[in-house]
C-alpha cells in the first residue's frame, strides 16, 4: 500500500477553508482513479510538545507508488491538484508520498 499524506496549515478563515475543502475539493479528489481510501483528521492536531500549526491532515491510499503516479497524472488527478492550489497555495500545505509496510 502507498499513501499520500497532506498536511494543511491552519488557514486565516477556517470556516471558508472547511466549506471549500469538504464541499468542492473532497468530491473532486474522490474521483481520482486508483484511490482506495480517503481519510482525514482535523483539529486539534498536536505534536508531542503541544499545539501545531496544522488544521487538517488527509491521507489518500493507493495500491503502490506507481498507482499514485498514474493517479496524479490522470485528468482527475490534475484537476484535484489544480483545485488544491486555489484554496491552499504553496507554503500552506505539505505533501508526502510513501510506501507503507506492515511489520
Beta strands, then each sheet from edge to edge (+ up, - down):
strand 1: 2-9
strand 2: 37-42
strand 3: 46-47
strand 4: 50-51
strand 5: 54-62
strand 6: 93-99
sheet 1: 2+ 5- 1+ 6-
sheet 2: 3+ 4-
end
